Amino acid sequence: MNLEAGIRFIVFLGLFGITNYLMMLKRYENDIKKKKLLQHKKISRLYPKGSLIL
């Protein structure tokens, strides 16, 4: 019984770790997208439409 409980606990920890990793990876990807969009907006404010840069 103890061995079975230990194996179940290890499997639970593995599943918990995998789900936690996937959630953090998704959050990291969303943060990168937000940073890129924010950077694009900041750059576009420097060069308004209709301005010619030589």
Secondary structure, DSSP 8 states (H G I E B T S, - for coil): -HHHHHHHHHHHHHHHHHHHHHHHHHHHHHHHHHHHHHHHHHHHHHS-TT----
